[in-house]
Amino acid sequence: MKIAVVGTGYVGLVTGTCLAETGNQVICVDINEKKVKMMQEGKLPIYEPGLELLFTRNITQGRLHFTSNLADALKESKIIFLALPTPPGGDGAADLSYVLGAAKDIAKIITEYKVIVTKSTVPVGTADKITAVLNEHTDVEFAVVSNPEFLREGVAVEDFMKPDRIVIGTMDERARKLMGELYSPYVRQGNPVIYMDQRSSELTKYAANSFLATKISFMNEIANLCEIVGADVDMVRRGIGADDRIGRRFLFSGIGYGGSCFPKDVQALAKSAKDNKYDFKILNAVMEVNDLQRTILVNKIKDYYKGDLKGKKFAIWGLAFKPETDDIREAPALYIIDELLKAGAIISAFDPEAMENVKGLMGDKITYTDNQYDALEGADALLILTEWSVFRTPDFDLLETKLKAKVIFDGRNLYDIQKMIDCGYYYNSIGRKVVS
């Protein structure tokens, strides 16, 4: 099948590459000509485990193409995916200008039946708005389909190739048949393709992310209570996670959620509810908890140093919002760094993939090192802000020679409490007792 993907951000690039991997002819469109040229030369603009192999293979075998010319991309494509950004506006609502602008451009180009698929995360009613724009600018027959993505950064290729479900929102039988044919190679093991109306499909995406964000904020609240009453959040997590009604995933406490999805999706759903005169109390609490949790480690650091951080040097391990990605959007590390700099602290940081993105944002406000141990040189304490695997079993003897003092503030609960006691570290984590 011939497919166009409009937008080559994280979602668009993963979608286009993985669709090409099952034999489709895919052409990805982007207005950034420099980026298009880069991809035409076989260079990936993002880091995502497993993507480079598929990306290179499908370019080499002539199934994956890139262009900045929308008309060329649409000429023979039966299905057109919209994978465009929907950033939050000042009021929290998703900005649909890119999506609706693309719909207008598409309407002026198409000359035969096309299926236009929203892969971007969009508020309820967006398919209706896209339909209205298309009707305004073309008499050609078309169908608008909602097909939300459920990709987790770090395992997005696996999520796309082996999805636990596919949601397709359409009432158009012709579009339903085409989408079913397109996705049939990905659900051969029997995982469901769930068909529904467009509005239900659009809300499903927001509901899924908001529920997961709620689990995270709930466990962070439990962690904070654990510290007050003397309980251990790891024990609580294991105790409730064994209940299959709750499940084990998204129960790890830490310094809050970040990334490109959860913050803006929770915000957008709350705003959509407000616009419809519904007070979504739980979501408002979820956002409030997360805002506070992102800098809870700073409070712990200030308490330890009696409020005086001026001139203190902190080594930071981890800048990305989660491991196995270079994505720093809404990363808790950025909020923590900002607060520490305001307090007069000095920062030396290491992250396996995200440092270039942080440099582009923060420049020389902090220093960056080539490996995790160099960041420790002369530091008063180590701060762990992203749970990369490489940080899980460090050389604690080497840490001792690099740090000024054996002090660790762990925002991701990577280390065993007894291990920290045996090594003689001051160790302050989330929802567990402080080792002093």
C-alpha positions in Angstrom: 0.0 0.0 0.0 1.2 3.5 -0.7 1.2 5.8 2.3 2.1 9.4 3.1 3.1 10.6 6.6 2.9 14.3 7.1 5.3 15.3 9.8 8.6 13.6 10.7 8.7 14.2 14.5 9.0 11.3 16.9 5.6 9.8 16.1 5.7 10.4 12.3 9.2 9.0 11.9 8.5 5.8 13.9 5.1 5.4 12.1 6.5 5.8 8.6 9.5 3.6 9.2 7.5 0.8 10.8 4.8 0.9 8.1 7.6 0.6 5.5 9.0 -2.4 7.4 5.9 -4.5 6.4 6.3 -3.8 2.7 4.4 -0.6 2.2 5.7 2.2 0.1 5.9 5.2 2.5 6.8 8.8 1.8 7.3 11.1 4.7 6.8 14.9 4.3 8.3 17.7 6.3 8.6 21.4 5.7 12.1 21.5 7.2 14.2 21.0 4.1 17.5 20.6 6.1 15.9 17.8 8.1 14.5 16.1 4.9 18.0 16.2 3.3 19.5 14.7 6.4 17.0 11.8 6.3 17.4 11.3 2.6 21.1 10.8 3.4 20.2 8.0 5.9 20.7 10.0 9.1 18.2 9.8 11.9 17.3 13.1 13.6 16.1 11.4 16.8 17.4 8.7 19.1 15.1 5.7 19.6 16.4 2.1 20.2 15.9 -0.2 17.3 14.8 2.5 14.9 18.0 3.1 13.0 18.2 -0.5 11.8 14.7 -0.3 10.3 15.2 3.2 9.0 18.4 2.3 7.1 17.0 -1.0 5.8 13.9 0.5 4.4 15.7 3.4 2.7 18.2 1.0 1.2 15.4 -1.3 -0.1 13.5 1.6 -1.6 10.4 1.5 0.6 11.0 4.7 2.7 11.3 8.1 1.1 11.4 11.7 2.3 10.3 15.0 0.6 9.4 18.5 1.4 6.8 18.5 -1.5 3.4 17.7 -0.2 1.8 17.3 -3.6 4.4 14.7 -4.6 3.8 12.8 -1.4 0.0 12.7 -1.9 -0.1 11.9 -5.6 -0.3 8.1 -5.3 -0.9 7.6 -1.6 -4.1 6.0 -0.5 -3.7 6.8 3.2 -2.4 10.1 4.6 -1.2 10.1 8.2 -1.1 13.5 10.0 1.7 13.2 12.6 2.0 16.9 13.4 2.7 18.7 16.7 -0.2 19.7 18.9 1.6 21.8 21.6 -0.3 23.2 24.5 -1.4 26.8 24.2 -1.3 29.3 27.0 -4.6 28.1 28.3 -3.6 24.4 28.2 -5.7 23.6 25.1 -4.0 21.7 22.3 -2.9 23.9 19.4 -4.4 22.5 16.3 -3.0 25.0 13.8 -0.5 22.6 12.3 -3.1 19.8 11.9 -5.8 22.1 10.4 -3.3 23.9 8.2 -2.2 20.6 6.8 -5.8 19.6 6.2 -6.3 22.7 4.2 -3.2 22.1 2.1 -4.3 18.5 1.5 -7.8 19.5 0.4 -6.3 21.7 -2.3 -4.2 18.9 -3.7 -6.2 15.7 -3.7 -8.1 14.6 -6.8 -9.5 11.2 -5.7 -10.7 9.4 -2.6 -8.2 9.5 0.3 -8.2 8.4 3.9 -6.8 11.1 6.1 -5.7 9.7 9.5 -5.0 11.7 12.6 -2.0 10.1 14.3 -1.4 13.3 16.4 -2.9 13.4 19.8 -5.9 15.7 19.4 -8.9 16.8 21.5 -12.3 15.3 21.0 -14.0 16.8 18.0 -10.8 17.4 16.0 -11.9 14.9 13.3 -15.1 17.0 12.8 -12.9 20.2 12.4 -10.6 18.5 9.9 -13.7 17.3 8.0 -15.1 20.8 7.9 -11.8 22.2 6.6 -11.6 19.6 3.9 -15.2 20.1 2.8 -14.6 23.9 2.6 -11.7 23.4 0.1 -12.5 20.3 -1.9 -15.4 18.4 -3.5 -13.4 15.2 -3.7 -14.6 12.3 -1.6 -12.5 11.5 1.5 -12.7 9.9 5.0 -11.2 11.3 8.2 -10.0 8.6 10.6 -8.8 8.8 14.2 -6.0 6.4 14.9 -4.2 7.4 18.1 -0.7 6.2 18.8 0.3 4.4 22.0 4.0 4.5 21.6 6.3 4.6 24.6 9.6 6.4 24.0 12.5 3.9 24.4 10.4 0.9 23.1 8.4 2.6 20.4 9.5 0.3 17.6 8.4 -2.8 19.6 5.1 -1.0 20.5 4.4 -0.3 16.9 5.4 -3.7 15.5 3.7 -5.7 18.3 0.9 -3.4 19.6 -1.3 -4.5 22.5 -4.2 -2.9 20.7 -5.0 -0.7 17.7 -7.7 1.8 17.9 -9.4 3.0 14.8 -12.1 5.7 14.9 -14.3 5.8 11.7 -17.8 5.3 10.5 -16.7 5.0 6.9 -16.8 1.4 5.8 -14.3 1.9 3.0 -11.8 3.6 5.3 -12.3 0.8 7.9 -11.5 -1.8 5.3 -8.3 0.0 4.2 -7.1 0.6 7.8 -7.8 -3.1 8.7 -5.8 -4.2 5.7 -2.9 -1.9 6.6 -2.7 -3.1 10.2 -3.3 -6.8 9.7 0.4 -7.7 9.7 0.8 -6.2 13.2 -1.9 -8.2 14.9 -1.3 -11.7 13.7 -1.1 -13.0 17.2 -4.6 -11.9 17.9 -4.2 -8.6 19.7 -7.4 -6.6 19.0 -8.1 -3.9 16.4 -10.8 -1.9 18.1 -13.2 0.0 15.9 -15.2 2.9 17.2 -16.5 6.4 16.3 -14.0 9.2 15.9 -14.8 11.0 19.1 -14.5 7.9 21.3 -11.2 7.2 19.6 -9.9 10.7 20.3 -10.9 10.5 23.9 -9.4 7.0 24.3 -5.9 8.4 23.8 -6.3 11.2 26.4 -8.0 8.8 28.8 -5.1 6.3 28.6 -2.3 8.8 29.2 -4.2 10.6 31.9 -4.9 7.4 33.8 -1.3 6.4 33.7 -0.3 9.9 34.9 -2.8 9.5 37.7 -1.1 6.2 38.8 2.3 8.0 38.8 1.0 10.9 40.9 -0.9 8.6 43.3 2.3 6.6 44.0 4.3 9.8 44.5 1.7 10.9 47.0 2.1 7.5 48.7 5.9 7.9 48.7 5.6 11.3 50.4 3.3 9.8 53.0 5.7 6.9 53.5 8.5 9.3 54.4 6.3 10.9 57.1 5.0 7.7 58.7 8.2 5.6 58.3 7.0 3.2 55.7 8.9 2.0 52.6 7.3 2.8 49.3 9.0 -0.1 47.6 7.3 -2.5 49.9 4.0 -0.8 49.4 4.4 -0.9 45.6 5.1 -4.6 45.7 2.1 -5.2 48.0 -0.4 -3.4 45.8 1.2 -4.3 42.5 0.5 -8.0 43.1 -3.2 -7.3 42.9 -4.0 -7.9 39.2 -6.8 -5.2 39.4 -4.0 -2.7 40.0 -1.0 -4.2 38.1 2.7 -3.6 38.6 3.3 -1.0 35.9 3.5 2.8 36.5 3.8 2.3 40.3 7.4 3.5 40.7 7.7 6.7 42.7 10.1 9.4 41.8 10.4 13.0 40.7 7.3 13.2 38.6 6.4 12.5 35.0 7.6 14.4 32.0 8.0 13.9 28.2 6.0 15.0 25.2 2.8 13.2 26.1 1.7 13.0 29.7 2.0 16.7 30.7 0.3 18.1 27.7 -2.3 15.3 27.4 -3.4 15.6 31.0 -3.5 19.4 30.6 -5.5 19.2 27.4 -8.0 16.7 28.7 -8.6 18.9 31.8 -9.0 22.0 29.5 -11.4 20.1 27.3 -13.5 19.1 30.3 -13.5 22.7 31.5 -14.6 23.9 28.1 -17.5 21.5 28.4 -18.3 22.9 31.9 -17.1 19.8 33.7 -14.7 20.1 36.6 -12.3 17.1 36.3 -11.1 17.2 39.9 -8.8 14.2 39.7 -6.8 15.6 36.7 -6.4 18.9 38.4 -5.0 17.1 41.5 -2.7 15.0 39.3 -1.2 18.1 37.7 -0.7 19.8 41.0 1.0 16.8 42.6 3.3 16.5 39.6 4.3 20.1 39.7 5.3 19.8 43.3 7.0 16.4 42.8 9.3 17.6 40.1 11.3 19.7 42.6 10.8 17.7 45.7 14.5 16.6 45.5 15.5 20.3 45.7 13.7 20.6 49.0 15.6 17.6 50.3 18.9 19.1 49.2 18.2 22.4 50.7 17.3 20.8 54.0 20.5 18.9 54.1 22.6 22.0 53.4 20.5 24.1 55.7 19.3 26.3 52.8 22.7 27.4 51.6 23.5 26.0 48.2 25.7 28.9 47.0 28.9 27.5 45.5 27.9 23.9 46.1 28.7 21.7 43.2 26.3 18.9 42.2 26.9 16.1 39.8 23.8 15.1 37.9 23.3 11.7 36.3 20.5 11.8 33.8 18.8 14.6 31.9 16.3 12.9 29.7 12.7 12.6 31.0 13.2 8.8 30.9 15.9 6.3 29.9 16.4 5.2 26.3 15.5 8.5 24.8 17.1 11.9 24.1 13.8 13.6 24.8 14.1 16.4 27.4 10.6 17.9 27.0 9.2 18.5 30.5 12.0 16.5 32.0 12.1 16.8 35.8 15.9 17.3 35.6 15.4 20.6 33.9 13.2 21.9 36.7 15.6 20.7 39.3 18.6 22.3 37.5 16.8 25.6 37.2 16.0 25.7 41.0 19.6 24.7 41.9 21.1 27.4 39.6 18.7 30.0 41.1 20.1 29.0 44.5 23.7 29.6 43.3 24.7 26.0 42.8 27.2 24.7 40.2 26.1 21.8 38.0 28.1 19.1 36.2 26.0 16.7 34.2 26.1 13.5 32.2 23.4 11.7 30.2 24.1 9.0 27.6 21.9 10.6 24.9 20.3 13.9 26.0 23.2 16.2 26.5 23.2 17.8 23.1 19.5 18.7 23.5 20.2 20.2 26.9 23.1 22.2 25.5 20.8 23.6 22.9 18.4 24.7 25.6 20.7 25.8 28.5 24.0 26.4 26.8 26.9 26.9 29.2 24.8 27.4 32.3 26.0 24.0 33.3 29.0 21.8 32.3 28.8 18.5 30.5 31.1 15.5 30.8 32.1 12.7 28.5 31.3 10.0 31.0 29.4 9.6 34.3 32.4 9.5 36.6 33.9 12.7 35.2 30.8 14.6 36.4 31.6 13.6 40.0 35.0 15.4 40.1 35.0 17.7 43.1 31.2 17.5 43.5 29.6 17.9 46.9 26.9 15.4 46.1 25.5 13.1 43.3 22.0 13.6 42.0 20.3 10.8 40.1 17.5 12.2 37.9 17.0 9.6 35.1 17.1 5.8 35.6 19.5 4.8 32.8 20.7 1.2 33.2 24.3 2.4 33.2 23.7 4.2 36.5 22.2 1.1 38.3 25.5 -0.6 39.3 28.2 2.0 39.6 31.6 1.6 41.1 30.9 3.0 44.6 34.6 2.9 45.5 35.4 5.2 42.5 32.5 7.4 43.5 34.1 7.9 46.9 37.4 9.1 45.3 35.7 11.6 43.1 33.1 13.1 45.4 34.0 15.6 48.1 31.5 13.8 50.4 29.7 10.5 50.2 26.3 12.1 49.5 23.7 10.8 47.1 20.2 12.2 46.4 18.4 9.6 44.3 15.2 10.8 42.5 14.7 7.3 40.9 15.3 4.9 43.9 18.0 3.0 42.0 20.0 1.7 45.0 19.3 -0.8 47.7 19.1 0.8 51.2 21.2 -1.8 52.9 23.9 -1.4 50.2 24.0 2.3 50.9 24.3 1.6 54.7 27.2 -0.9 54.0 29.0 1.6 51.8 28.7 4.4 54.3 26.8 6.9 52.1 24.3 9.6 53.1 21.5 8.5 50.8 18.2 10.3 50.4 15.7 8.8 48.0 11.9 9.0 47.4 9.5 7.4 49.9 12.2 5.4 51.7 14.1 6.0 54.9 17.1 8.3 54.7 20.5 6.6 55.2 22.7 8.9 57.2 
